[in-house]
Amino acid sequence: MGSISAKRRILIVEDEALVAMQLEDMLAELGHEVAASCARLDEALATARMIACDVAVLDINLSGQKSFPVAEALKSRGVPFFFATGYGVSVLPPGLAGTQVIHKPYSLEDLESALLNALT
């Protein structure tokens, strides 16, 4: 497997604090930095519309709300993203069908592979 040599700025959209902290640690271990971490849909949507980041990791379910508007905002700006979720790909709406999904709990290798796929 290849690797990402440059440090990347990554947006995290995750409503579970422990999962978000673990993801931040994993990204740091891979040599990247967190551009922002959002737990609520409104905050994530506002951030996705303006933040300068290289890629985003999105949980699908944010306290009962779906993060699909965040994905659409990133997509419209050309910012790559993928979902990290306990849900399967069958919950993705037609406009996001085919988006990369890694399943929780994921490993450091799963995360690294997803980042590489999103950025190439």
Biopython code that builds the backbone (N, CA, C, O; Angstrom):
import numpy as np
from Bio.PDB.StructureBuilder import StructureBuilder

atoms = [
    (1, "MET", "N", (0.849, -1.191, 0.000)),
    (1, "MET", "CA", (0.000, 0.000, 0.000)),
    (1, "MET", "C", (0.885, 1.242, 0.000)),
    (1, "MET", "O", (1.945, 1.260, 0.625)),
    (2, "GLY", "N", (0.446, 2.268, -0.699)),
    (2, "GLY", "CA", (1.177, 3.519, -0.725)),
    (2, "GLY", "C", (0.965, 4.285, 0.557)),
    (2, "GLY", "O", (0.280, 3.817, 1.467)),
    (3, "SER", "N", (1.547, 5.451, 0.626)),
    (3, "SER", "CA", (1.319, 6.285, 1.798)),
    (3, "SER", "C", (1.230, 7.733, 1.344)),
    (3, "SER", "O", (1.626, 8.083, 0.232)),
    (4, "ILE", "N", (0.710, 8.547, 2.218)),
    (4, "ILE", "CA", (0.565, 9.971, 1.935)),
    (4, "ILE", "C", (1.756, 10.653, 2.574)),
    (4, "ILE", "O", (1.881, 10.670, 3.798)),
    (5, "SER", "N", (2.632, 11.215, 1.757)),
    (5, "SER", "CA", (3.865, 11.776, 2.300)),
    (5, "SER", "C", (3.664, 13.160, 2.914)),
    (5, "SER", "O", (4.327, 13.504, 3.893)),
    (6, "ALA", "N", (2.769, 13.943, 2.357)),
    (6, "ALA", "CA", (2.580, 15.311, 2.854)),
    (6, "ALA", "C", (1.583, 15.339, 4.016)),
    (6, "ALA", "O", (0.637, 14.552, 4.056)),
    (7, "LYS", "N", (1.805, 16.235, 4.937)),
    (7, "LYS", "CA", (0.873, 16.437, 6.049)),
    (7, "LYS", "C", (-0.414, 17.030, 5.488)),
    (7, "LYS", "O", (-0.377, 18.008, 4.742)),
    (8, "ARG", "N", (-1.536, 16.445, 5.843)),
    (8, "ARG", "CA", (-2.832, 16.912, 5.349)),
    (8, "ARG", "C", (-3.674, 17.472, 6.480)),
    (8, "ARG", "O", (-3.557, 17.056, 7.633)),
    (9, "ARG", "N", (-4.530, 18.431, 6.124)),
    (9, "ARG", "CA", (-5.484, 19.019, 7.081)),
    (9, "ARG", "C", (-6.823, 18.321, 6.894)),
    (9, "ARG", "O", (-7.374, 18.280, 5.793)),
    (10, "ILE", "N", (-7.335, 17.773, 7.994)),
    (10, "ILE", "CA", (-8.502, 16.904, 7.900)),
    (10, "ILE", "C", (-9.638, 17.406, 8.783)),
    (10, "ILE", "O", (-9.443, 17.727, 9.955)),
    (11, "LEU", "N", (-10.826, 17.467, 8.194)),
    (11, "LEU", "CA", (-12.042, 17.813, 8.921)),
    (11, "LEU", "C", (-12.651, 16.528, 9.465)),
    (11, "LEU", "O", (-12.839, 15.559, 8.729)),
    (12, "ILE", "N", (-12.958, 16.528, 10.761)),
    (12, "ILE", "CA", (-13.630, 15.402, 11.404)),
    (12, "ILE", "C", (-15.061, 15.824, 11.729)),
    (12, "ILE", "O", (-15.288, 16.872, 12.333)),
    (13, "VAL", "N", (-16.018, 15.000, 11.324)),
    (13, "VAL", "CA", (-17.420, 15.204, 11.686)),
    (13, "VAL", "C", (-17.859, 13.925, 12.407)),
    (13, "VAL", "O", (-18.120, 12.899, 11.779)),
    (14, "GLU", "N", (-17.935, 14.012, 13.737)),
    (14, "GLU", "CA", (-18.195, 12.839, 14.582)),
    (14, "GLU", "C", (-18.838, 13.319, 15.872)),
    (14, "GLU", "O", (-18.302, 14.195, 16.551)),
    (15, "ASP", "N", (-20.004, 12.738, 16.215)),
    (15, "ASP", "CA", (-20.711, 13.204, 17.409)),
    (15, "ASP", "C", (-20.320, 12.482, 18.693)),
    (15, "ASP", "O", (-20.680, 12.939, 19.779)),
    (16, "GLU", "N", (-19.608, 11.388, 18.604)),
    (16, "GLU", "CA", (-19.171, 10.693, 19.813)),
    (16, "GLU", "C", (-17.769, 11.168, 20.179)),
    (16, "GLU", "O", (-16.814, 10.931, 19.439)),
    (17, "ALA", "N", (-17.650, 11.837, 21.322)),
    (17, "ALA", "CA", (-16.389, 12.464, 21.727)),
    (17, "ALA", "C", (-15.227, 11.476, 21.774)),
    (17, "ALA", "O", (-14.134, 11.789, 21.302)),
    (18, "LEU", "N", (-15.443, 10.307, 22.326)),
    (18, "LEU", "CA", (-14.344, 9.336, 22.419)),
    (18, "LEU", "C", (-13.884, 8.867, 21.048)),
    (18, "LEU", "O", (-12.687, 8.686, 20.823)),
    (19, "VAL", "N", (-14.815, 8.670, 20.140)),
    (19, "VAL", "CA", (-14.468, 8.255, 18.776)),
    (19, "VAL", "C", (-13.704, 9.383, 18.081)),
    (19, "VAL", "O", (-12.715, 9.134, 17.391)),
    (20, "ALA", "N", (-14.163, 10.623, 18.265)),
    (20, "ALA", "CA", (-13.479, 11.771, 17.663)),
    (20, "ALA", "C", (-12.052, 11.903, 18.191)),
    (20, "ALA", "O", (-11.125, 12.166, 17.425)),
    (21, "MET", "N", (-11.879, 11.719, 19.504)),
    (21, "MET", "CA", (-10.531, 11.805, 20.091)),
    (21, "MET", "C", (-9.632, 10.690, 19.565)),
    (21, "MET", "O", (-8.456, 10.918, 19.280)),
    (22, "GLN", "N", (-10.182, 9.493, 19.437)),
    (22, "GLN", "CA", (-9.402, 8.381, 18.906)),
    (22, "GLN", "C", (-9.001, 8.664, 17.455)),
    (22, "GLN", "O", (-7.868, 8.395, 17.055)),
    (23, "LEU", "N", (-9.927, 9.201, 16.683)),
    (23, "LEU", "CA", (-9.636, 9.545, 15.295)),
    (23, "LEU", "C", (-8.557, 10.619, 15.220)),
    (23, "LEU", "O", (-7.657, 10.530, 14.385)),
    (24, "GLU", "N", (-8.634, 11.630, 16.077)),
    (24, "GLU", "CA", (-7.600, 12.668, 16.121)),
    (24, "GLU", "C", (-6.230, 12.061, 16.408)),
    (24, "GLU", "O", (-5.240, 12.420, 15.771)),
    (25, "ASP", "N", (-6.178, 11.131, 17.376)),
    (25, "ASP", "CA", (-4.917, 10.465, 17.700)),
    (25, "ASP", "C", (-4.385, 9.660, 16.523)),
    (25, "ASP", "O", (-3.187, 9.681, 16.244)),
    (26, "MET", "N", (-5.272, 8.954, 15.836)),
    (26, "MET", "CA", (-4.863, 8.150, 14.687)),
    (26, "MET", "C", (-4.326, 9.033, 13.561)),
    (26, "MET", "O", (-3.323, 8.706, 12.926)),
    (27, "LEU", "N", (-5.002, 10.150, 13.324)),
    (27, "LEU", "CA", (-4.547, 11.073, 12.275)),
    (27, "LEU", "C", (-3.179, 11.658, 12.629)),
    (27, "LEU", "O", (-2.318, 11.797, 11.760)),
    (28, "ALA", "N", (-2.981, 11.999, 13.901)),
    (28, "ALA", "CA", (-1.680, 12.514, 14.340)),
    (28, "ALA", "C", (-0.604, 11.450, 14.146)),
    (28, "ALA", "O", (0.507, 11.757, 13.715)),
    (29, "GLU", "N", (-0.933, 10.203, 14.464)),
    (29, "GLU", "CA", (0.019, 9.106, 14.285)),
    (29, "GLU", "C", (0.404, 8.940, 12.819)),
    (29, "GLU", "O", (1.529, 8.549, 12.508)),
    (30, "LEU", "N", (-0.524, 9.237, 11.928)),
    (30, "LEU", "CA", (-0.250, 9.156, 10.489)),
    (30, "LEU", "C", (0.440, 10.416, 9.961)),
    (30, "LEU", "O", (0.782, 10.491, 8.780)),
    (31, "GLY", "N", (0.646, 11.412, 10.841)),
    (31, "GLY", "CA", (1.369, 12.618, 10.442)),
    (31, "GLY", "C", (0.499, 13.742, 9.914)),
    (31, "GLY", "O", (1.000, 14.651, 9.253)),
    (32, "HIS", "N", (-0.795, 13.696, 10.195)),
    (32, "HIS", "CA", (-1.710, 14.721, 9.699)),
    (32, "HIS", "C", (-2.198, 15.607, 10.841)),
    (32, "HIS", "O", (-1.952, 15.318, 12.012)),
    (33, "GLU", "N", (-2.887, 16.682, 10.489)),
    (33, "GLU", "CA", (-3.442, 17.558, 11.512)),
    (33, "GLU", "C", (-4.942, 17.714, 11.311)),
    (33, "GLU", "O", (-5.455, 17.617, 10.197)),
    (34, "VAL", "N", (-5.625, 17.957, 12.414)),
    (34, "VAL", "CA", (-7.066, 18.142, 12.378)),
    (34, "VAL", "C", (-7.346, 19.610, 12.082)),
    (34, "VAL", "O", (-6.933, 20.491, 12.837)),
    (35, "ALA", "N", (-8.044, 19.869, 10.991)),
    (35, "ALA", "CA", (-8.407, 21.239, 10.631)),
    (35, "ALA", "C", (-9.535, 21.729, 11.530)),
    (35, "ALA", "O", (-9.551, 22.888, 11.945)),
    (36, "ALA", "N", (-10.484, 20.831, 11.830)),
    (36, "ALA", "CA", (-11.604, 21.129, 12.731)),
    (36, "ALA", "C", (-12.278, 19.815, 13.068)),
    (36, "ALA", "O", (-12.182, 18.838, 12.325)),
    (37, "SER", "N", (-12.965, 19.806, 14.207)),
    (37, "SER", "CA", (-13.746, 18.642, 14.607)),
    (37, "SER", "C", (-15.125, 19.141, 15.016)),
    (37, "SER", "O", (-15.250, 19.991, 15.897)),
    (38, "CYS", "N", (-16.153, 18.611, 14.374)),
    (38, "CYS", "CA", (-17.524, 19.064, 14.613)),
    (38, "CYS", "C", (-18.381, 17.895, 15.067)),
    (38, "CYS", "O", (-18.254, 16.782, 14.556)),
    (39, "ALA", "N", (-19.259, 18.157, 16.034)),
    (39, "ALA", "CA", (-20.117, 17.105, 16.570)),
    (39, "ALA", "C", (-21.588, 17.287, 16.188)),
    (39, "ALA", "O", (-22.369, 16.338, 16.266)),
    (40, "ARG", "N", (-21.968, 18.494, 15.779)),
    (40, "ARG", "CA", (-23.376, 18.774, 15.451)),
    (40, "ARG", "C", (-23.518, 19.091, 13.965)),
    (40, "ARG", "O", (-22.610, 19.634, 13.336)),
    (41, "LEU", "N", (-24.679, 18.740, 13.422)),
    (41, "LEU", "CA", (-24.906, 18.936, 11.994)),
    (41, "LEU", "C", (-24.777, 20.401, 11.581)),
    (41, "LEU", "O", (-24.116, 20.699, 10.587)),
    (42, "ASP", "N", (-25.397, 21.322, 12.327)),
    (42, "ASP", "CA", (-25.343, 22.740, 11.938)),
    (42, "ASP", "C", (-23.910, 23.266, 11.937)),
    (42, "ASP", "O", (-23.509, 23.992, 11.027)),
    (43, "GLU", "N", (-23.153, 22.901, 12.948)),
    (43, "GLU", "CA", (-21.750, 23.320, 13.046)),
    (43, "GLU", "C", (-20.932, 22.701, 11.903)),
    (43, "GLU", "O", (-20.111, 23.379, 11.286)),
    (44, "ALA", "N", (-21.160, 21.426, 11.629)),
    (44, "ALA", "CA", (-20.422, 20.733, 10.576)),
    (44, "ALA", "C", (-20.735, 21.316, 9.200)),
    (44, "ALA", "O", (-19.843, 21.457, 8.363)),
    (45, "LEU", "N", (-21.993, 21.651, 8.972)),
    (45, "LEU", "CA", (-22.389, 22.217, 7.684)),
    (45, "LEU", "C", (-21.756, 23.591, 7.470)),
    (45, "LEU", "O", (-21.232, 23.873, 6.392)),
    (46, "ALA", "N", (-21.803, 24.432, 8.480)),
    (46, "ALA", "CA", (-21.173, 25.760, 8.376)),
    (46, "ALA", "C", (-19.666, 25.626, 8.148)),
    (46, "ALA", "O", (-19.091, 26.355, 7.339)),
    (47, "THR", "N", (-19.040, 24.711, 8.850)),
    (47, "THR", "CA", (-17.597, 24.498, 8.712)),
    (47, "THR", "C", (-17.262, 23.962, 7.326)),
    (47, "THR", "O", (-16.311, 24.426, 6.697)),
    (48, "ALA", "N", (-18.030, 22.996, 6.847)),
    (48, "ALA", "CA", (-17.770, 22.386, 5.544)),
    (48, "ALA", "C", (-17.864, 23.398, 4.407)),
    (48, "ALA", "O", (-17.203, 23.244, 3.379)),
    (49, "ARG", "N", (-18.674, 24.422, 4.587)),
    (49, "ARG", "CA", (-18.850, 25.429, 3.531)),
    (49, "ARG", "C", (-17.676, 26.390, 3.430)),
    (49, "ARG", "O", (-17.506, 27.038, 2.397)),
    (50, "MET", "N", (-16.846, 26.502, 4.492)),
    (50, "MET", "CA", (-15.782, 27.502, 4.461)),
    (50, "MET", "C", (-14.384, 27.016, 4.796)),
    (50, "MET", "O", (-13.413, 27.699, 4.470)),
    (51, "ILE", "N", (-14.247, 25.882, 5.422)),
    (51, "ILE", "CA", (-12.938, 25.469, 5.919)),
    (51, "ILE", "C", (-11.973, 25.115, 4.790)),
    (51, "ILE", "O", (-12.367, 24.600, 3.743)),
    (52, "ALA", "N", (-10.715, 25.404, 5.034)),
    (52, "ALA", "CA", (-9.656, 24.963, 4.130)),
    (52, "ALA", "C", (-9.143, 23.639, 4.687)),
    (52, "ALA", "O", (-8.472, 23.600, 5.718)),
    (53, "CYS", "N", (-9.471, 22.556, 3.985)),
    (53, "CYS", "CA", (-8.990, 21.242, 4.414)),
    (53, "CYS", "C", (-8.734, 20.403, 3.170)),
    (53, "CYS", "O", (-9.198, 20.723, 2.076)),
    (54, "ASP", "N", (-7.986, 19.323, 3.363)),
    (54, "ASP", "CA", (-7.633, 18.452, 2.245)),
    (54, "ASP", "C", (-8.604, 17.296, 2.067)),
    (54, "ASP", "O", (-8.787, 16.796, 0.957)),
    (55, "VAL", "N", (-9.225, 16.873, 3.158)),
    (55, "VAL", "CA", (-10.134, 15.730, 3.133)),
    (55, "VAL", "C", (-10.971, 15.762, 4.404)),
    (55, "VAL", "O", (-10.579, 16.376, 5.397)),
    (56, "ALA", "N", (-12.125, 15.101, 4.371)),
    (56, "ALA", "CA", (-12.995, 15.047, 5.548)),
    (56, "ALA", "C", (-13.404, 13.602, 5.840)),
    (56, "ALA", "O", (-13.591, 12.787, 4.936)),
    (57, "VAL", "N", (-13.535, 13.321, 7.135)),
    (57, "VAL", "CA", (-14.014, 12.025, 7.615)),
    (57, "VAL", "C", (-15.361, 12.287, 8.284)),
    (57, "VAL", "O", (-15.432, 13.014, 9.275)),
    (58, "LEU", "N", (-16.428, 11.697, 7.746)),
    (58, "LEU", "CA", (-17.777, 11.997, 8.214)),
    (58, "LEU", "C", (-18.461, 10.777, 8.821)),
    (58, "LEU", "O", (-18.527, 9.719, 8.197)),
    (59, "ASP", "N", (-18.967, 10.932, 10.039)),
    (59, "ASP", "CA", (-19.887, 9.947, 10.593)),
    (59, "ASP", "C", (-21.228, 10.220, 9.924)),
    (59, "ASP", "O", (-21.560, 11.378, 9.666)),
    (60, "ILE", "N", (-22.003, 9.182, 9.640)),
    (60, "ILE", "CA", (-23.296, 9.393, 8.979)),
    (60, "ILE", "C", (-24.346, 9.913, 9.954)),
    (60, "ILE", "O", (-25.101, 10.827, 9.621)),
    (61, "ASN", "N", (-24.399, 9.345, 11.143)),
    (61, "ASN", "CA", (-25.429, 9.698, 12.116)),
    (61, "ASN", "C", (-24.859, 10.650, 13.167)),
    (61, "ASN", "O", (-23.992, 10.280, 13.958)),
    (62, "LEU", "N", (-25.358, 11.868, 13.156)),
    (62, "LEU", "CA", (-24.949, 12.877, 14.142)),
    (62, "LEU", "C", (-26.124, 13.160, 15.058)),
    (62, "LEU", "O", (-26.982, 13.985, 14.744)),
    (63, "SER", "N", (-26.160, 12.477, 16.185)),
    (63, "SER", "CA", (-27.249, 12.642, 17.157)),
    (63, "SER", "C", (-28.622, 12.528, 16.491)),
    (63, "SER", "O", (-29.515, 13.330, 16.762)),
    (64, "GLY", "N", (-28.784, 11.542, 15.629)),
    (64, "GLY", "CA", (-30.065, 11.301, 14.972)),
    (64, "GLY", "C", (-30.259, 12.032, 13.658)),
    (64, "GLY", "O", (-31.255, 11.805, 12.971)),
    (65, "GLN", "N", (-29.333, 12.900, 13.294)),
    (65, "GLN", "CA", (-29.416, 13.603, 12.007)),
    (65, "GLN", "C", (-28.346, 13.056, 11.073)),
    (65, "GLN", "O", (-27.242, 12.732, 11.512)),
    (66, "LYS", "N", (-28.664, 12.954, 9.801)),
    (66, "LYS", "CA", (-27.710, 12.440, 8.817)),
    (66, "LYS", "C", (-26.769, 13.557, 8.355)),
    (66, "LYS", "O", (-27.176, 14.710, 8.214)),
    (67, "SER", "N", (-25.515, 13.195, 8.124)),
    (67, "SER", "CA", (-24.497, 14.170, 7.712)),
    (67, "SER", "C", (-24.462, 14.385, 6.202)),
    (67, "SER", "O", (-23.528, 15.009, 5.700)),
    (68, "PHE", "N", (-25.449, 13.889, 5.470)),
    (68, "PHE", "CA", (-25.433, 13.997, 4.016)),
    (68, "PHE", "C", (-25.355, 15.440, 3.497)),
    (68, "PHE", "O", (-24.689, 15.666, 2.487)),
    (69, "PRO", "N", (-26.009, 16.438, 4.142)),
    (69, "PRO", "CA", (-25.834, 17.823, 3.670)),
    (69, "PRO", "C", (-24.376, 18.299, 3.769)),
    (69, "PRO", "O", (-23.923, 19.096, 2.948)),
    (70, "VAL", "N", (-23.656, 17.811, 4.768)),
    (70, "VAL", "CA", (-22.236, 18.150, 4.909)),
    (70, "VAL", "C", (-21.458, 17.551, 3.739)),
    (70, "VAL", "O", (-20.609, 18.214, 3.143)),
    (71, "ALA", "N", (-21.755, 16.300, 3.420)),
    (71, "ALA", "CA", (-21.098, 15.643, 2.290)),
    (71, "ALA", "C", (-21.374, 16.393, 0.989)),
    (71, "ALA", "O", (-20.471, 16.578, 0.174)),
    (72, "GLU", "N", (-22.612, 16.822, 0.797)),
    (72, "GLU", "CA", (-22.965, 17.560, -0.428)),
    (72, "GLU", "C", (-22.229, 18.904, -0.488)),
    (72, "GLU", "O", (-21.784, 19.321, -1.557)),
    (73, "ALA", "N", (-22.103, 19.574, 0.650)),
    (73, "ALA", "CA", (-21.375, 20.855, 0.685)),
    (73, "ALA", "C", (-19.906, 20.648, 0.328)),
    (73, "ALA", "O", (-19.332, 21.431, -0.428)),
    (74, "LEU", "N", (-19.304, 19.604, 0.866)),
    (74, "LEU", "CA", (-17.902, 19.305, 0.535)),
    (74, "LEU", "C", (-17.763, 18.932, -0.933)),
    (74, "LEU", "O", (-16.843, 19.380, -1.618)),
    (75, "LYS", "N", (-18.686, 18.110, -1.404)),
    (75, "LYS", "CA", (-18.665, 17.668, -2.804)),
    (75, "LYS", "C", (-18.746, 18.871, -3.745)),
    (75, "LYS", "O", (-18.033, 18.923, -4.747)),
    (76, "SER", "N", (-19.608, 19.833, -3.430)),
    (76, "SER", "CA", (-19.770, 21.016, -4.283)),
    (76, "SER", "C", (-18.504, 21.877, -4.323)),
    (76, "SER", "O", (-18.281, 22.622, -5.277)),
    (77, "ARG", "N", (-17.684, 21.767, -3.283)),
    (77, "ARG", "CA", (-16.422, 22.521, -3.226)),
    (77, "ARG", "C", (-15.240, 21.715, -3.740)),
    (77, "ARG", "O", (-14.124, 22.228, -3.817)),
    (78, "GLY", "N", (-15.478, 20.449, -4.095)),
    (78, "GLY", "CA", (-14.392, 19.602, -4.592)),
    (78, "GLY", "C", (-13.490, 19.064, -3.495)),
    (78, "GLY", "O", (-12.358, 18.663, -3.766)),
    (79, "VAL", "N", (-13.975, 19.050, -2.256)),
    (79, "VAL", "CA", (-13.188, 18.526, -1.134)),
    (79, "VAL", "C", (-13.497, 17.035, -0.991)),
    (79, "VAL", "O", (-14.654, 16.665, -0.794)),
    (80, "PRO", "N", (-12.483, 16.177, -1.087)),
    (80, "PRO", "CA", (-12.742, 14.740, -0.945)),
    (80, "PRO", "C", (-13.160, 14.385, 0.478)),
    (80, "PRO", "O", (-12.755, 15.039, 1.439)),
    (81, "PHE", "N", (-13.966, 13.352, 0.596)),
    (81, "PHE", "CA", (-14.447, 12.907, 1.903)),
    (81, "PHE", "C", (-14.790, 11.441, 1.825)),
    (81, "PHE", "O", (-14.926, 10.864, 0.746)),
    (82, "PHE", "N", (-14.927, 10.850, 3.000)),
    (82, "PHE", "CA", (-15.455, 9.488, 3.086)),
    (82, "PHE", "C", (-16.203, 9.366, 4.399)),
    (82, "PHE", "O", (-16.042, 10.182, 5.306)),
    (83, "PHE", "N", (-17.017, 8.338, 4.480)),
    (83, "PHE", "CA", (-17.798, 8.092, 5.687)),
    (83, "PHE", "C", (-17.106, 7.050, 6.548)),
    (83, "PHE", "O", (-16.572, 6.067, 6.036)),
    (84, "ALA", "N", (-17.117, 7.268, 7.857)),
    (84, "ALA", "CA", (-16.653, 6.299, 8.853)),
    (84, "ALA", "C", (-17.863, 6.055, 9.746)),
    (84, "ALA", "O", (-18.255, 6.929, 10.519)),
    (85, "THR", "N", (-18.448, 4.881, 9.642)),
    (85, "THR", "CA", (-19.751, 4.674, 10.250)),
    (85, "THR", "C", (-19.995, 3.223, 10.614)),
    (85, "THR", "O", (-19.288, 2.322, 10.162)),
    (86, "GLY", "N", (-20.993, 3.016, 11.427)),
    (86, "GLY", "CA", (-21.459, 1.673, 11.725)),
    (86, "GLY", "C", (-22.529, 1.229, 10.745)),
    (86, "GLY", "O", (-22.914, 0.060, 10.727)),
    (87, "TYR", "N", (-23.010, 2.155, 9.932)),
    (87, "TYR", "CA", (-24.027, 1.853, 8.923)),
    (87, "TYR", "C", (-23.374, 1.273, 7.681)),
    (87, "TYR", "O", (-22.176, 1.450, 7.461)),
    (88, "GLY", "N", (-24.153, 0.589, 6.881)),
    (88, "GLY", "CA", (-23.662, 0.078, 5.609)),
    (88, "GLY", "C", (-23.870, 1.098, 4.504)),
    (88, "GLY", "O", (-24.446, 2.162, 4.728)),
    (89, "VAL", "N", (-23.403, 0.770, 3.321)),
    (89, "VAL", "CA", (-23.521, 1.682, 2.180)),
    (89, "VAL", "C", (-24.962, 1.831, 1.708)),
    (89, "VAL", "O", (-25.272, 2.762, 0.965)),
    (90, "SER", "N", (-25.848, 0.927, 2.128)),
    (90, "SER", "CA", (-27.240, 0.976, 1.661)),
    (90, "SER", "C", (-27.980, 2.217, 2.143)),
    (90, "SER", "O", (-29.016, 2.561, 1.574)),
    (91, "VAL", "N", (-27.483, 2.901, 3.175)),
    (91, "VAL", "CA", (-28.161, 4.107, 3.672)),
    (91, "VAL", "C", (-27.789, 5.358, 2.878)),
    (91, "VAL", "O", (-28.394, 6.411, 3.074)),
    (92, "LEU", "N", (-26.809, 5.259, 1.989)),
    (92, "LEU", "CA", (-26.379, 6.431, 1.230)),
    (92, "LEU", "C", (-27.453, 6.817, 0.217)),
    (92, "LEU", "O", (-27.984, 5.954, -0.481)),
    (93, "PRO", "N", (-27.778, 8.117, 0.130)),
    (93, "PRO", "CA", (-28.745, 8.557, -0.877)),
    (93, "PRO", "C", (-28.130, 8.443, -2.277)),
    (93, "PRO", "O", (-26.909, 8.366, -2.411)),
    (94, "PRO", "N", (-28.968, 8.433, -3.316)),
    (94, "PRO", "CA", (-28.465, 8.252, -4.686)),
    (94, "PRO", "C", (-27.328, 9.199, -5.070)),
    (94, "PRO", "O", (-26.395, 8.787, -5.760)),
    (95, "GLY", "N", (-27.389, 10.459, -4.635)),
    (95, "GLY", "CA", (-26.353, 11.421, -5.003)),
    (95, "GLY", "C", (-25.000, 11.147, -4.376)),
    (95, "GLY", "O", (-23.987, 11.702, -4.802)),
    (96, "LEU", "N", (-24.982, 10.287, -3.357)),
    (96, "LEU", "CA", (-23.725, 9.948, -2.683)),
    (96, "LEU", "C", (-23.377, 8.462, -2.837)),
    (96, "LEU", "O", (-22.426, 7.971, -2.229)),
    (97, "ALA", "N", (-24.156, 7.762, -3.653)),
    (97, "ALA", "CA", (-23.878, 6.340, -3.898)),
    (97, "ALA", "C", (-22.462, 6.207, -4.441)),
    (97, "ALA", "O", (-22.031, 7.004, -5.275)),
    (98, "GLY", "N", (-21.756, 5.216, -3.974)),
    (98, "GLY", "CA", (-20.384, 5.006, -4.421)),
    (98, "GLY", "C", (-19.345, 5.710, -3.574)),
    (98, "GLY", "O", (-18.146, 5.515, -3.775)),
    (99, "THR", "N", (-19.788, 6.530, -2.627)),
    (99, "THR", "CA", (-18.843, 7.190, -1.724)),
    (99, "THR", "C", (-18.176, 6.127, -0.857)),
    (99, "THR", "O", (-18.819, 5.183, -0.399)),
    (100, "GLN", "N", (-16.893, 6.298, -0.645)),
    (100, "GLN", "CA", (-16.129, 5.362, 0.177)),
    (100, "GLN", "C", (-16.661, 5.344, 1.614)),
    (100, "GLN", "O", (-16.964, 6.390, 2.188)),
    (101, "VAL", "N", (-16.768, 4.144, 2.181)),
    (101, "VAL", "CA", (-17.229, 3.971, 3.553)),
    (101, "VAL", "C", (-16.261, 3.031, 4.266)),
    (101, "VAL", "O", (-15.953, 1.950, 3.764)),
    (102, "ILE", "N", (-15.784, 3.448, 5.440)),
    (102, "ILE", "CA", (-15.066, 2.507, 6.301)),
    (102, "ILE", "C", (-15.961, 2.253, 7.505)),
    (102, "ILE", "O", (-16.675, 3.144, 7.963)),
    (103, "HIS", "N", (-15.911, 1.037, 8.004)),
    (103, "HIS", "CA", (-16.834, 0.621, 9.047)),
    (103, "HIS", "C", (-16.194, 0.670, 10.427)),
    (103, "HIS", "O", (-15.060, 0.233, 10.621)),
    (104, "LYS", "N", (-16.945, 1.213, 11.381)),
    (104, "LYS", "CA", (-16.502, 1.245, 12.774)),
    (104, "LYS", "C", (-16.671, -0.139, 13.376)),
    (104, "LYS", "O", (-17.633, -0.834, 13.047)),
    (105, "PRO", "N", (-15.787, -0.548, 14.229)),
    (105, "PRO", "CA", (-14.519, 0.110, 14.553)),
    (105, "PRO", "C", (-13.502, -0.145, 13.439)),
    (105, "PRO", "O", (-13.421, -1.257, 12.915)),
    (106, "TYR", "N", (-12.743, 0.857, 13.084)),
    (106, "TYR", "CA", (-11.761, 0.742, 12.018)),
    (106, "TYR", "C", (-10.355, 0.804, 12.603)),
    (106, "TYR", "O", (-10.138, 1.339, 13.690)),
    (107, "SER", "N", (-9.426, 0.254, 11.871)),
    (107, "SER", "CA", (-8.031, 0.227, 12.317)),
    (107, "SER", "C", (-7.268, 1.413, 11.733)),
    (107, "SER", "O", (-7.769, 2.129, 10.866)),
    (108, "LEU", "N", (-6.075, 1.600, 12.218)),
    (108, "LEU", "CA", (-5.191, 2.631, 11.673)),
    (108, "LEU", "C", (-4.943, 2.367, 10.192)),
    (108, "LEU", "O", (-4.897, 3.302, 9.393)),
    (109, "GLU", "N", (-4.785, 1.106, 9.825)),
    (109, "GLU", "CA", (-4.552, 0.737, 8.424)),
    (109, "GLU", "C", (-5.776, 1.051, 7.565)),
    (109, "GLU", "O", (-5.642, 1.526, 6.437)),
    (110, "ASP", "N", (-6.985, 0.781, 8.108)),
    (110, "ASP", "CA", (-8.221, 1.117, 7.377)),
    (110, "ASP", "C", (-8.286, 2.614, 7.108)),
    (110, "ASP", "O", (-8.619, 3.043, 6.003)),
    (111, "LEU", "N", (-7.967, 3.401, 8.126)),
    (111, "LEU", "CA", (-8.008, 4.859, 8.011)),
    (111, "LEU", "C", (-6.983, 5.347, 6.999)),
    (111, "LEU", "O", (-7.291, 6.185, 6.152)),
    (112, "GLU", "N", (-5.776, 4.830, 7.086)),
    (112, "GLU", "CA", (-4.721, 5.243, 6.161)),
    (112, "GLU", "C", (-5.105, 4.911, 4.714)),
    (112, "GLU", "O", (-4.898, 5.719, 3.809)),
    (113, "SER", "N", (-5.654, 3.738, 4.511)),
    (113, "SER", "CA", (-6.076, 3.325, 3.172)),
    (113, "SER", "C", (-7.196, 4.223, 2.650)),
    (113, "SER", "O", (-7.174, 4.624, 1.487)),
    (114, "ALA", "N", (-8.169, 4.540, 3.497)),
    (114, "ALA", "CA", (-9.278, 5.417, 3.093)),
    (114, "ALA", "C", (-8.781, 6.813, 2.739)),
    (114, "ALA", "O", (-9.244, 7.410, 1.767)),
    (115, "LEU", "N", (-7.849, 7.331, 3.516)),
    (115, "LEU", "CA", (-7.276, 8.651, 3.222)),
    (115, "LEU", "C", (-6.556, 8.624, 1.871)),
    (115, "LEU", "O", (-6.722, 9.526, 1.050)),
    (116, "LEU", "N", (-5.770, 7.598, 1.659)),
    (116, "LEU", "CA", (-5.032, 7.466, 0.401)),
    (116, "LEU", "C", (-6.003, 7.399, -0.781)),
    (116, "LEU", "O", (-5.799, 8.068, -1.794)),
    (117, "ASN", "N", (-7.063, 6.588, -0.648)),
    (117, "ASN", "CA", (-8.060, 6.481, -1.716)),
    (117, "ASN", "C", (-8.750, 7.813, -1.977)),
    (117, "ASN", "O", (-8.983, 8.179, -3.129)),
    (118, "ALA", "N", (-9.075, 8.538, -0.916)),
    (118, "ALA", "CA", (-9.780, 9.817, -1.068)),
    (118, "ALA", "C", (-8.909, 10.880, -1.733)),
    (118, "ALA", "O", (-9.411, 11.750, -2.446)),
    (119, "LEU", "N", (-7.616, 10.801, -1.496)),
    (119, "LEU", "CA", (-6.706, 11.843, -1.975)),
    (119, "LEU", "C", (-6.060, 11.528, -3.310)),
    (119, "LEU", "O", (-5.273, 12.326, -3.818)),
    (120, "THR", "N", (-6.379, 10.380, -3.886)),
    (120, "THR", "CA", (-5.756, 10.044, -5.187)),
    (120, "THR", "C", (-6.809, 9.886, -6.262)),
    (120, "THR", "O", (-6.479, 9.606, -7.414)),
]
sb = StructureBuilder()
sb.init_structure("model")
sb.init_model(0)
sb.init_chain("A")
sb.init_seg("    ")
for serial, (resi, resn, name, xyz) in enumerate(atoms, 1):
    if name == "N":
        sb.init_residue(resn, " ", resi, " ")
    sb.init_atom(name, np.array(xyz, "f"), 0.0, 1.0, " ", f" {name:<3s}", serial, name[0])
structure = sb.get_structure()
